[in-house]
Amino acid sequence: MEKIEWKVDGMSCTNCALSIHKYLQSNGIVEPKVSFMEGEVQFEMPSATNKEKLIKGIQNLGYKVRGQEEAPPAKKWLDNNRDRAFFCLLFALPILIPMLPGIHWHFMMQPLVQLIFTTPIFIVGMGYFGKSAWFSITKGIPNMNVLVAIGAIASFGYSLYGTIAGLGEAFAYYETTATIITLVFFGNYLEDASVQSTQRALKDLVKAQKVMANMIVFDDQHKEIIFNVESNTLKVGDLVLINAGETIPMDSKILWGEASVNESIVTGESVPVFRKANDLLLGGSTIDNGTVKAYVTAVGDDTVLANILKMVKAAQGEKPPVQILADKISAVFVPLVLGIALMTLLGNYFFTEIGFGQSLLRAIAVLVISCPCAMGLATPAAIAVGLGRGARNGVLFKNAKSLETFKDIKQVVFDKTGTLTTGHFDLANFKMQEGIAEDHFKMIAYSLEKYSNHPIAKCISTHWKNTEAIKWQHIEEIKGMGIKATDKEGNIYWAGSFKTLGNLKAEDGHNVYIQKNDQLLGWIDVNDQIRIEAKEIIDTLHQQGVHTVLLSGDRKEKCEQVGKALGIQEIIAEQSPADKLNKLDELTKISPTAMVGDGINDAPALAKATIGISLSNASHIAIQSAQVILMNQGLKNLPMALGLGRRTYETIKENLIWAFSYNIIAIPVAALGLLGTWGPTYGALIMGLSDVVLAINSLRLFKKKLV
């Protein structure tokens, strides 16, 4: 199987994407992914499939496959909607200007002259709309271009018949043909620009991927030589010099120097952070102050920024539940409008006295004023802006469904360590049992805890890292309990919570207990601070009517201390990962629940919650179980994430109401002739602007207050 990823120009809504999707499926492609917002088509192709045939088929639908070339293809005349629109306008103006009040260009009113000026417009229009319409009909997937093409053909054909038969100006509707094609091209051009503007946050992230880098190499005298290279040529292990004001080319680790780094492109946090030797740098961030030498730790698709882009793009391709109804209607919209247009023609001709010409104009107006693209664009446009604003502010949504689901969240469950607290522990105290040597105690504790990723374990292993380590025969981490190991002599050791003591008598209230063969060797205490922003975040949630729960595996006393300090409404302590999972199941049955955790130890609970929200470090972005990730390593953006979800859903509803209302009102207005003799012209103009209205309303989401 060959993995295909094509850039496709010309897709403007889900109706376009649906056409390509159905075409690929009809040619044996299983589960193709088509994103009109990104202009991308992805699928796995059997080796026997004819790639050129698929490309030609997509192009026959009216779209252009650009492949994966790095450099943009050379632009050709009339190769885009803007060029087509202005070309058609050049020929349409001489036809339209004489029809304005007070202007008498009798020469231009002659049918034969209008035919000469309309023909180039008709040829260009049919080369695009007609070709696409015909191919979509023959494949059983009629698209928006069918409506435009039939309207243009009907008006041009009727006018041509009148001209050949010498029936005079009363049978000439060339201006209808000219305005339909010209205005729809202009509408498509405006729609393209509007849709692209909804992607601006994502474009900022893409731009941050491509920068120049100062690569360090050494000559035969071991002297440094620095020269400029493009960031995409770097490899893992390459050395780079990054000066103040420069962008970090790829994920790196500092070897020398220190700097203030602006990571807002990734985390949304505008305040620079201090970075020193051995600290990680995120590609796409900027050095505000200082100079560092670093070696590259990740390139290409393995970088944090690349993973963010993949997440946002994947989420844009997802369909939230609210889109299902719109998709069902869009699928039958074109045949439905064709039927309404035919009834309009027959009804007006047989039941009114306006004649065939005016009846035809009303039918054409129905065709061109209807807009399936509006229904197809309503959800994706809002989703694109919502995801983009989130990504630009350090909130990543793995799927579009999460954005919509946020509107239902009634309670938020918090883990304690690393979530409500900083997770950066300091060794507070330790004590050995009588007869246990301090060095021996430290060696056992270090040898056990260095195998755990838990923040407390990391604190202990880092604090005593210069201690000699024991070589274990077997070692395992038991979630919710601690680390258990066996040495070569068969002795069993534990470093864990109070639960690991079993029947051993010991004073409760300490963080870690060290045991050997059911003998308590001593205990260790650490200090952890509550996050500065935690109290404000909890208060904000309470003001919004959200119930808060603290769910932790830590001791009851410590959980109550943190919970009461923050004003959390419900405290559930001493829970194993399995207990957390069961508790989350109970809570989600009561009401939709968001779980906020570190994304590693709480992975099962995060997956079980209605929405899982991770606070893990950016470097672990690709392995999280959460649907939403807060990149600033804190709770600060949690209310914004909840607010963004609600506002995005509101915007989707507004867009869908507009899209449905527009078509429900516009089609009868056109059918009844309320648009006047210029019905098709007004219809084409209104249809072209309808999608722009949706894009503008979606763009308002960039400015809406979220908290």
KOLLUMLUM-835223 format. One record per residue (C-alpha): residue in one letter; x, y, z. Coordinates in steps of 0.5 Angstrom, whole numbers, plus 500, padded with zeros to 3 digits. Each point is the difference from the previous one (the first is absolute). Example, Ala and Ser with C-alpha at 12.3 -4.5 7.8 and 13.67 -1.06 7.14 Angstrom:
! residues 2
A525491516S502507498
This chain:
! residues 707
M500500500E503507498K498506505I497506496E500507502W498505495K499507500V493502496D498507498G493502499M496497506S496505503C495496505T498493502N496499494C507500496A503496504L494495500S501500493I507498500H499495506K495496496Y504500493L506497504Q495495503S497498493N507499498G502495506I503505505V498498507E499505505P503506496K501506504V498507497S501506503F497506496M503505506E507498499G499498492E503493502V498493498Q503494503F499493499E504493499M500498493P501492498S506500496A495497494T496507500N502505494K502506504E499504493K493498499L498503507I504506499K496501493G494498504I500506505Q502505495N494498496L496502506G503507500Y505499504K508500499V505496503R506503502G504494503Q505501505E505504497E504505505A500506495P493503498P498498493A501506495K493504499K497499493W495505497L492499502D503494505N496503506N494503502R503507501D502500492R494497498A496505503F504506498F500497493C492499499L499507503L504503495F495498495A494500504L501508501P498502493I494496501L498502506I501508500P495501495M495498504L501505505P495506501G502506495I505496496H498499493W505495496H495498495F506496496M501496506M493498501Q500496494P499492501L506499495V505505503Q498497507L501493498I507502498F502502507T496495503T503494497P507501503I497500507F496494498I506496498V504501506G494499504M498493497G508498500Y499501508F493499502G498496494K505495500S500499508A492499499W500495495F505496503S497500507I493498497T503494496K503498506G494500504I502506505P497506497N504507503M498507501N503501493V494496497L495506502V505506497A501496494I493498498G498508502A505502495I499495495A492502500S501507499F505500495G496495496Y494503500S503507498L504496495Y494497497G496507500T506503496I501495495A492500499G500508500L495501505G503506503E503503506A494497504F503493499A507502502Y502499507Y508500499E501505506T497494504T505495498A506505501T498502507I499493502I506498498T504506502L497501507V501493502F507500498F501506504G496497506N504494500Y506504500L498504506E498493503D507498499A503506503S495499506V501493501Q508501500S499506505T497495505Q507496500R504506502A502497507L502493496K504504495D504504506L502493502V502497493K504506499A504499507Q502493497K504503494V506505503M508500499A504497505N508502502M503493499I506499504V506495497F507499501D506500495D506496501Q503504505H494500504K498507499E492502500I498502493I493502500F495501494N493501498V496494498E492499499S497497507N497494496T507498498L502499507K501493503V500497507G506501504D502507496L503505503V497507500L501507502I494505502N501507501A495505503G494502495E501493497T495494499I502494503P500495494M498493503D499497506S507501504K504499506I504505503L508499500W502506502G497507502E494503503A494504497S493503501V496496495N493502497E496493499S493504499I500497493V499493503T498501507G496507499E504503506S503506498V504501506P507498499V503494504F507499502R504494497K507498502A505494498N496493500D493503499L496499494L498505494L494499496G501501493G496507497S501503507T504507500I507502504D498507503N506500504G507497500T504495495V500492501K503494496A496494500Y499494497V494497496T496495503A494500495V499501493G494500495D494497502D503498507T500507503V495503504L498505495A499495495N496496505I496506501L498501493K498493499M496500506V496506497K500498493A497493502A495504505Q498504494G498494496E496497506K492501499P497502507P493497501V496507498Q503499493I496494498L494503499A503505495D504494496K493496499I497507497S506502496A500493497V493500497F500508499V502500493P495496497L494503505V502507497L500497493G493498501I498506503A502504494L497496496M493501503T502507500L500500493L494496499G496503505N501508498Y499498493F494496500F497504506T502507499E500505494I507502500G502495494F506495499G505505500Q499503507S498493503L507497498L503506503R497499507A502492499I507503499A500504506V498494504L506496497V505506502I497503506S500493504C507498503P501493503C507503501A497504506M498494504G507496498L504506503A496502506T503495505P507499497A501508500A499501507I504493502A506503496V500507504G498496506L506495500G505506497R498505506G501494505A507498496R502507500N499501508G503493502V493496500L500494495F494496498K501493498N494500496A494504499K495496504S504503506L498507498E493499500T499495506F503506504K493503500D497494504I506500506K497501507Q506498504V507500500V504494503F508502502D505496502K505503505T507498499G503504494T493503499L497504506T507500502T507502497G502493500H507503501F502497507D505501505L503495505A497502506N502495505F502492501K501495506M503494500Q499494505E505499506G506496497I499502493A506504497E498506496D504499494H497493499F493503501K502505495M502495495I494496501A495506499Y504502494S501493496L492499501E498507498K504502494Y496495496S493504501N498506497H495502506P502507502I502498507A504494498K504505495C501505506I503495504S504497494T503506498H502502507W504494501K502499493N508500502T498493505E502494497A495495497I498493502K499496493W493496501Q498494497H493502499I497507501E493502499E495506501I493499503K496505498G497503507M505497504G507501498I506496498K502493502A506497498T504493501D508500501K504494498E500497507G492500499N499505505I493504499Y500508501W495505499A500508500G492502500S495503504F497498506K496494497T506496498L501499508G495495501N500497507L506504502K499505505A502507498E499508501D495502495G501507496H506499496N501500493V505494498Y501494505I506495498Q500493502K504494499N497493501D494502504Q505505505L499507500L506504499G498507500W496505497I501506495D495507500V500505494N497507500D496502494Q497507499I493502497R500503493I499507501E494501495A497494503K495504505E498505495I498494495I496496505D496507501T499501493L497493499H496501506Q497507497Q498496494G496495504V505494499H501495505T507499502V503493503L507498502L502493499S507498502G504494502D503504506R498499507K494503502E503505505K504503494C494500495E496504505Q505505502V501502492G492499499K498505506A506505498L497500493G492500502I499493496Q493498501E501492500I507496503I501493498A507497503E504494500Q498498493S504495496P500500492A494495500D496504505K501506496L497497494N494497504K499507503L500503493D495496498E495501505L501508500T499500492K494496501I497506504S502505496P505502494T507500504A507503498M506497503V507504501G506496501D507499498G499495494I504495502N498497507D493502499A500497493P494495501A496506504L501505494A498495495K493498504A498507501T495504496I506504498G508499502I504506501S507499501L506505503S506496498N506503498A500502492S505494499H495495501I495503496A500494495I498494505Q495503504S493497502A496507500Q496503495V502507502I507502502L502507504M507501497N502505505Q501495506G495503504L493501501K499507498N497499493L495495503P494505500M502502493A500493498L493499503G498507497L503499493G496493500R493504501R501506496T502495494Y494497501E496506500T503502494I499494496K492500502E500508498N503497493L496495499I494504502W502505495A501494494F494497501S496507501Y503503494N498494495I493499503I499507499A504502494I497494495P493502501V502507499A503498493A495496498L494505501G504505496L501505506L507501498G497504493T503499493W507500503G498494504P506495498T505506500Y498502508G499492501A508499498L502506504I496498506M502493500G508502499L499505506S497494504D506496502V504507501V495501506L501493503A508501499I499507503N496498506S505494501L505505501R497504505L502494504F507503500K498506504K494497505K501500507L501493503V500501507
